Amino acid sequence: MKAVIYEKNGTQNPFAFREVGKPVLHDDEILIQIHAASLNAADYRLFRMGLGIPKSKIFGSDIAGTVEAVGKNIRTFQPGDNVAADMGSYGFGGLAEYAVAPGGIAALIPAEVSFENAAAVPMAAITALQALRDKGSIRQGQKVLIHGASGGVGTYAVQLAKYFGAEVTAVCSAKNMDLVRSLGADHEIDYSREDFTKSGIRYDLIVAVNGYHPLFAYKRALEAKGTYVMVGGTFPQIFKSLIFGPVMSAGSRKFCSLAAKGNAKDLAFILDLVKEGKINPVIDRRYPLQQAGEAFLYIEKGHAGGKVVINIIQEAGQE
């Protein structure tokens, strides 16, 4: 099969388009012919840090495709089913024509949802859902601020916060204000012109996607019983949140970090919302498989508005 392989070659783009062996199917796995995959911050951070390189050297956590074969212990899927999965905790492998995934992490793709849109969902949408619902305990009528609202996680967080009935403020760059407004944001803040932590406005829930403000600045912007959820960030940011978050949570405000993990139930929930038109994946750019290395470099610049999708099989109607 064809795949894009990580090769440490000393260049800015350490990826090569290669012919490799098809993955071996085990008893608790499904073999998926991949139609589309999408990239996340988790992909490019791992290869830039040189940590957690997949054993197969094939990145790509989010996949959507058709089941080609099932292991003998699989009862929930059969060949021909269209499925999506988050492979981030299971060795990655999405930048290839085929991948094997544990049956327990995959979800059926509704007939109304394209492979492209399904591939854009798993890691980013599940992260947004778990940040808002599980860590943030979001409730109808709350004032919610999404810091980093125009990226992969942020675009889902804005839509999901509106789905849960919140009043949403989106923080992003000026060029993405129309985008977050189209997703349902009630208020938009251009971070280059205004520091929301100094505005005097307080929020019930703040979800910071790769947020860069100190914890005490976020505390200033929280209501007395508000919650701050950190999603991603640099190692120093994560370290400070893990160390100081519990201390700062000793009062009425709550500070926490999210280590999201994909699961079939949450993925199916989001895919149903996409089917119903309540959530719309935002796709910034599309690349063919052989140009996946260029897609990594684009994401690394940090200016993608939504998701970057890699098309392995060109579908009817795609450019």
Secondary structure, DSSP 8 states (H G I E B T S, - for coil): -EEEEE---SSS--EEEEE-------TTEEEEEEEEEEE-HHHHHHHHHT-S--TTS----EEEEEEEEE-TT--S--TT-EEEEE-TTTT---SBSEEEEEGGGEEE--TTS-HHHHHTSHHHHHHHHIIIIIIS---TT-EEEEETTTSHHHHHHHHHHHHTT-EEEEEE-GGGHHHHHHTT-SEEEETTT--GGGSS--EEEEEEES--S-HHHHHHTEEEEEEEEEES--HHHHHHHHHHHHHHTTSSSEEEEE-----HHHHHHHHHHHHTTSS---EEEEEEGGGHHHHHHHHHTT--SSEEEEESS--TT--
